[in-house]
Amino acid sequence: MRALALLEYFHDRQLDVDFVGLNNWDSWDINPALGSVNKWASNVYLLKEKPEVGNVLKRLLLYKLPGMQFKRHNKVPAGSIPDYTTYYLKKSFEELLIQKQYDYIIVSYAYWATLVKDNPYIGSARTIIDTHDFLTSQHQKDSKFQTSVSFGDELSRLNLFDEIWAISTDEHYLFSQFLGDKVKYLPMPFKTSTGSVETVSVPKYDLIYVASDNENNIRSINWFFEEVYQYLEDGIKICIIGKITSHVPDLANVTKIPFLSDLSSIYKSSKVALCPMLAGTGVKIKVVEALSFGLPVVCTKRGVDGLPNKVNNGCLVNDHPRIFADNINLLIKDQNEYLKHQKQGVDLFRSTFSKLSCYMILDESFNS
């Protein structure tokens, strides 16, 4: 969603943009998002992390041996976050830079910061890192993890760039304490330009939850059904969308949709959104997306991470299972409470996450 939003911005501003991704990342060959990428980007390059299996000697001389030297030169400190940049990937990236001189190069996640490190083909391009998350926090449960080492390494990777984007106000504050004015707060721009205030009188679903099946989401959905679900009012209809459905129990009042290309219709026929996150960093896109459709959100404290204000924002927040359930029951039964939180959420969306407000920040970065 972040990539597509940026590509749409470039298109709206009539800027020529090429898109570079990994050919084995999230099944691009069957992912419908690739159609949207092709729509907005002039060229789409899906690079490989390693060459095809072929001539053994050629593979040894052109990949294996140079790759070993590359790893030694770019060795990740023990206890730090991973570096996913391979020798072959960087060489493929450099070949693109040799063919065309770019004005701007944006890299998503510090995992691939090595793409610009000591790269002689960057030329005069302004380099930007879109952080997305505070990766040190994401990896704190990894084996042999060391907080000080990882944080220092993450800051060093970010400092390789001319400009650093933070999607979250919390991470903007953190990174800017060490990297200064290079750090810019860039919220997630959403297609919905003003936020919706439509109220569904008889919703098809009372609750909606959208999530992938990463470790944090699995833990969150297990907590919801094991600790919260028992306290909900009878008859509440729940719709769960995404790969997380494979971890959801079969219940009569729960509809599971593994994939849906357009969520707008389902949001418009739902009343309240859920975000029972127990861990994670960065702004929760599912929260902002729900607010953009005028849905109040019931969430834990992690659900409001990255929002510019933690109260009066359309979210009812609590980490206690019983109170979490009580907040859901309140919004479903009390129309006045529902409308109050709906208005707060729409106001927040319009002021911070609308295309208009986000495009103004992007225009400053690109001197448009």
N, C-alpha and C positions, 0 to 999 in steps of 0.2 A: 504493500500500500504506500509506503514511503517513497519507493522508487517510482511508482506510477504517478504519484502526486507531483513529484519533481519533474518528471517527463512532461506532464500536462502543463506545468508552469513554463517550461522551455518552449513548448509548442505555442502557448498563448502569447508569449513574448517574441515569437518568431525567431528563436535562437536555434541554431543547428546543433544537434546533440547525437553522439554515438553512445550506445549502451554496451557495456562489457559485463559478462557474467560467467559462471562456471557451467560447463555443459552437463555436469552430473549433480547440479544443485537443485534439489526439490523437483526432480523429474520434469525438466523444462519441455521435453518432447510431448508431454501430455498435459502440461499445466496451461490452463486457458489464459493465465496472466501474460504469457508470451505473445498472444495476439494483441493485447493492449500495448506491450512494449514495442512490437513491430509498428503499431499505429503511430506512436509518438516519436520514435527514434529514426534517424536517417539510416543508420547502420546498426546491426545487432551482431555482436561477436560473443560466442559462447566458447570459452577457452578450456583447454584440458590441463589438469594438474600434472600429468605425466604422459609421455608419448605412448603410442600404440606398441604392442609387443611385435618386434620385427627382427631384423638382423641383430644378433647378440653382440657382435663386436661394435657395431655402430651405436647401439644403445648404451654400451659400456663407455665408449669414448665421448659421446655427445650428451649423455644424460647422467649416468651413474657417477662417474668420476668428477665432473664439474659440480654435480649436485652435492657431493660430499664436501667439496671445498666451500660451496655456497652455505651449507649448514654450519660449517665451522666459523665462517665469517659473520654469519647472522645468528649465532647461537643464542637461544633464549635462556635467560638466567633460571637456575633451578628454583622451582616454586612459583614461577610466574604464569601468566596467561599464555595460551597457545599462540603460535605463529603459523598460519596455514599457507603462507606463501612458499611455494616450491620453486626450485631453480627453473624448471621447465615452464611454469606458469609466468614467472617474471620475464623470461626470454620471450615468450609469446606476447606479453604485454608490451615489451620494448619494441617488438616488431611493428605493433600498431602505431606506436609513437614515432617511429622512423618514417612511416608512411604519411603521417599528417601532424602538423603543428597545432596543438590545441591551446586555447586561451585559458581554459579551466579544466582541472582534473579533480573529480570528486570520488573519493574512496569510502565505501561503507564499512564500518567496523575497523578497529585497530588490529584485528586479526590479520589484515592484509596491508598494514602500513608499510611493510618492507617493499611493496611494489614501487614506492617512490624513493626509498632510501638509496643514496648514492647512485641514483639513476641519471645517466648523462643525457638521456633523451627527453627529459622534462622540458628543457628549453626555457622559454619565458612564461610558461603556463603557471597560473596561480593554483596551488594545490589546496584542497579542502578535504578534511576528514569529517564524515558524518558519523558521530559516535554511536548513536542509537541507545547504548547502555553503558553503565559503569561496569566494565568487564571484570575488574578485580572482585567486586561483590558477587558477580555471577559465578565465579570459579572458587569461592572461598571454601567449598567443601571438597575440592579436588585433593587427591593424594599428594602429600608433600608440599601443599600450598603454603606460601609465606606472604603474609599481608604486605609487609614493608617492601619486599622484593617485587611483588606483583604490581603494587601501586606505582613504585618508582619506574618500573619498566613500561607500564601503561602510559604514564606521563611522558616518558621519553619518546614513545611511538607517536603520541599526539603532537609533540613538539616538532616532529619532522615536517609538519604541514604549515602552510601560511595562515590558514584559518581553520578553526575547530567549531563544528556545529554540535550543540547539545539540544536534544529533543525535549529534555526535562529541565524545569527550573532548578530542581535540586542538584542535578549534575552540572548545570551551568554555574551554579554557585561554587560547587566543589572544584571543578577544573579551573575556573577563573582565579581561584585563590593562588594557584601555582603557575598558571600560564597567561594570566592577565587578559588584556584586551583582544587577544587572538581568539578567545572563546566567545561565540555568539549564540544567543538563545534563538533557536528556530523551531517553533511549534509545528505540529503536523497539520498541513493544510488539507481541509476536507472539501469535497466537491459541493456539498450542501453549503450554500453561501450565507444563509441567515439562521439556520436552525429551524426546526419544525415545532409548532405548538399544537399539532393535531392531537385530539384526545379521542381514543377509541372507546366508545361507550360499551360495546360488548366485544372485548378482544378475543382473538382466537387463542392466544396464549397469555397467561398471567406473567410468566417469567421467561426470559430468553438469556441464554449463555452461549457465547461463541468462543471457541478455543482450539488450539492445536493440541498435539499430544506430547508436548515437552514435559520434562520432569516436574517443573513447578506447577503446571496446570493439572497434571495427574494427581499430585499431592493435594491440590486445592479441591478438585472435584470429589476426591475420596473423603475429605473433611466435610464437605457439604452434605453428602449423602449419609455419612456415618454419624455426624454430630448435629447437623442443622435440620435436615429433612423431617425428622420425627416431630418437630415443633411447629411445622407449617399447618395452616388451616386445611381441612379436608376439601378436596375438589380443586385445588390449585393446579392449573395446567402449565406444564413446563416444556419448553422447546430447547434442545441442545444441538448446536451445529458445529461441525468440524471433526477433525480426527480424534478429538477427545471422546467422541461417542463410543469408541471401542472400550472405554473404561467406565461406562455408565451402566448401572443395572437396568434390567428390563422391568419397567413399572408401567401400570396402566395409564397413569397420568403424565407420562414422560414420552415426548416425541423426539426421536433421534434422527438427525439428518447429517450424514457424514460429509457431504459437500454441497455447497450452493454457490453458484457463480455471482449472484446478485442478492445481497442481504436486505435491500431496501423494502421489499414487499413484506418480509418477515418482521422487520422492525416496526413497520406501519400497522401490523396486526397484533402487536404485543404491547404490554403495559409497563413492565418493569424489567430492567436489565440486572444481571448478576455479575459480580467480579469477586469471588471468594479467594483471592490470591493470598498465600501465606509467605511467599518469598518472591524475589525478582527485583529488577531495577528498571529505570526508565519510565516514561509515561505509559499508561496502559491504553493502547489504541482502542481496545474494545469499550472502554469507559467513554472516551471522547466520541466515538462513533455513536454510541447509544444516546449521549446528550444531544448530538446533532439531529437526531430524530425525535427529540422531545421526551425521551424516556428517562425518568429518574433511575439512579443506580444504587443498589444495595451492595456494599463492599466491605472488605476489611481495610485496615490502615494502609496496606500495600496498594490498595486500589486507587488511592489518591496521590500516590507518588508522582512527582513531576508536574502536578497541577499548580498553577500560580497561587491559588488559595486553597486551603485545606478545609474550610467551612463555607457554608452558604453557596455551595457549588453544584447542587443537584444530586449529591451523594449522601446516603445515610451510612455512617461508618461505625463498625464495631467488630472486635475480634472474638467476642464471646458467642458461642453457638446459639444460645437461647435468645440473646438480644438481637443477633443477626436475623434470626427467624422472626422475631417480633417486628423488626423494621420492615420485613417483607409483608407481613400480615397488615401492618399499619397502612402502607401505601395502597394495598389492594382494597382495603375496606373503607378508608377515610379519604373522601374525594378532596376535601380542603387541604389536607396534608399533601396529597398527591399533586395538586395544582401548584402549591407553594414550592415544592422541590423541583417540579417540572420547570417553572419559570426561572428559578435560580440556575438550573443546568443550561437552559437555552441562553440566558444572559451571559454565562461564562463562555459558552461556545462562540457566541457572536463576537465577543470582545477579544478572544484569544486565538481561536482555531478556525475561523472562517477564512475562505480564500482571500478575501480583501485584506485582512489584517496580516496574514502570513506572506502574501505577495509583496507587501510593502517592505518587509524584512528582507526577502529574497532580492528585491530590486536594489536594495542598498548593497548587498554582497556582490551583485553582478553589474552594478553601475548602470542599470537599465534606465 
